Amino acid sequence: MENMMICQSCGVPLSDEVKPGTNADGSVNNDYCCYCFVNGAFDESVKTMEDMINLCVPHMVDGGVAPDADTARKMLQETLPQLKRWQAA
């Protein structure tokens, strides 16, 4: 688990279910997932870390990663600032 690659935008583990994103030339981008980064660009609907938190909270609760929205939000507020995309922001 220590060496598990995670998306450096949303924190989701990259796996068989969640593929890496793609660069503009179609090559694989192992820093970001296929939901956050496609064809060399980030999802245009997510401009801020708060946008990302709001997007991820329901997925974390529905997926059983967090028991409720408040816990999911707290987890994201602690994790996202450490990720590559948000360190530059």
N, C-alpha and C positions, 0 to 999 in steps of 0.2 A: 504494500500500500504506500510506503514511503516514496517509491519511485514512480507512482502513478502520475501520468501527465494530466494536467487540468487546463481548461480554457483560461487564458490570462485576461479574459474580459468578464465572464460570468461565473467561473469557478467549477463548472460541470466537469466531471471526469471524462476524458476522451477514451472511448471504448468502442466495441463493435456496434453499439447502439447509437453512440454520438461520435460521428466522424470528425476529423480535423477540417478546418476551413480551407479555402482555396485562395491562392494569389491571383493577381490579374492575368498571369500567363497560364493559369489552370493548374499549376503545381500545388502540392500540398503545403499548407501552413500549419505547422504543429503547435504554434502558440495559441491559436484560437479555434473554437469549434465551428461546425458548419452552420450553426444558428446565428452566431455573432459576426462571422467574417466570410464573405462570399465574393469571389472574383476581385480580391484585393481591396475590399471596402467593408467597413462595419455596417451593421444594420442601421439604416438612417433614422429609425424611430427611437433609437437609444443614443442620446447625446450626452447624458450626464450619468454619474454613478447612481443618483437617485432614480433616474429612469430605469436603470438596470435592476435596482432593488425592487421597484414596483412591478417590473416584469417577472422577476424570478420568484417572488414570495408565493404566489398561488401555485406555481409549479412545485416548489419545495413542499408545500403542505399537501397537495394532491399526490405527490410522489412518495410521501411518507418520510421525507428527509427531516422535516420539522413537524412537531405536533400541532402548531398553530402559527398564525401570521406574525404575531409579536416575536416569537422565538426565531422564525425564519428571518425576519427583518434584522434582529440583533445579530444573528450569525453572518448575514451578508454585510452588515455595517462593520463587522470585525474583519471579515475576509477580503472583501473587494479592494480596500485601500492597499493591500499587499500585492495585488496583481499588476502585471506589467502595464496594461492599458490605463489604469487609474493612477498609477504612480506619476505618469507624465502629465496628468490632467491638473 
